[in-house]
Amino acid sequence: MFAEVQRSIEDNREEEEEDDEDEEDPPVFINLTDILEETQEDYSLPPHQRCACHTLNLVATRDIEHALTQSEPFKRISRSTLAKCQGLWNKQHRSTQASDTIQEKLGCQLIVPNVTRWNSTYHAMERLNTCILTKQQEFYEVCEKLQVARFKSTEFTFIQEYVKVMMPLAKALDVLQSDRMGFLGVLVPTISILLEKMEEIKREGQLHHCNPLVDAIISGIKRRFEYIFEDTRLLTASAAHPMFRLTYIPSDKKAQVVSDLKAEVHLLETQSSGHRQTEDDNPADDGDEVMGYFLSLRSAIELNEVDSYLQSSETKLVNAFQNLPLMKKVFLKFNTGVPASAACERLFSVGKDIFRPKRNRLSDATFEKLLLCRVNKHLLLEQ
């Protein structure tokens, strides 16, 4: 009995499997090549932009190290001075008694360089230079009490020259790291001003020890930032910023940059107006001629918007683009990017204060709004 039941179950199962096979549709193969080729990419990554602050830091480190190999006198006085400075910094960093002595004699603490902060060496040398100029006798007493080798007059001169030479580079780093100047159009003017100041220091001819340092910085800037004066995108971003316009555009590039601005304005207007074009190729009637007349007049007004912007002297972003809606769009298009990563890194640090354990269910949109409100709250305080 059991064998017959088992045989009956197996027969029914085979019949069901045959029925399922009969009911299945044959596979249909679809060639996706044509479909994928017709698909348009709606999103694309912006051009890769190197962090300008990191590049300037390379100038201030690797290129300056190269200067040490080019001049033996500069290498000798640089090594001896920085060794004594490092001795003072180590004393303060490692001993509370030494730190108290420095505070008592000089009225302030020395700044100890930090490898993770790009301007720290400059600020440390600047603080030393200030102490030497204002309290030289007390500075000698500190060195004697802390048993640090006494500085020579030539080493004092080296510190003063080092601060003078490195100041423009440090200021440029501060500008590029600033939240208020986080526009891509700031890069070309900043590097142009930096080069101009370094060339001016060289022309003055008042340096005794740091001439190789100036040459190394100028050479490093030209080599590492040469591309920015040929990059149409960066030049247009600078011209679209009301603080600069065409001031820092190379003379042989100004006409092309103005032409690019007008082309961008015309493109934006064409896109916003839905590509106003005639729908057929038949000869235009009187109505079409009239419309063509007004469209050509409007096109001329659009191009005049660029001229009005370039002739204006308004530098504040709030007021610069009043009655210039297309130029405002051009500004946003080219200056939304940032020249350095510092502003983004600070934004990330603010994000962790908002996305806390008790608020971990925020939607993306709400998190974005809270983050931007937190970062831009200073704008409310200014008003």
Secondary structure, DSSP 4 states (H G I P E B T S, - for coil): -HHHHHHHHHHHHHHHHHHHHHHSPPP-----HHHHHH------PPPP---HHHHHHHIIIIIHHHHHHH-HHHHHHHHHHHHHHHHHHHHHHH-HHHHHHHHHHHSSPPPPP-TTSTTHHHHHHHHHHHHHHH-HHHHHHHHHHTT-PPPPHHHHHHHHHHHHHHHHHHHHHHHHH-STT--GGGHHHHHHHHHHHHHHHHHH---SS-HHHHHHHHHHHHHHHGGGGT-HHHHHHHHTSTTTTTTTS-GGGHHHHHHHHHHHHHHHHHHHTT----SS-SPP-HHHHHHHHHHHHHHHHHHHHHHHHHH-----HHHHTTT-HHHHHHHHHHHSS-SSSHHHHHHHHHHHHHS-GGGTT--HHHHHHHHHHHHTHHHHHH-
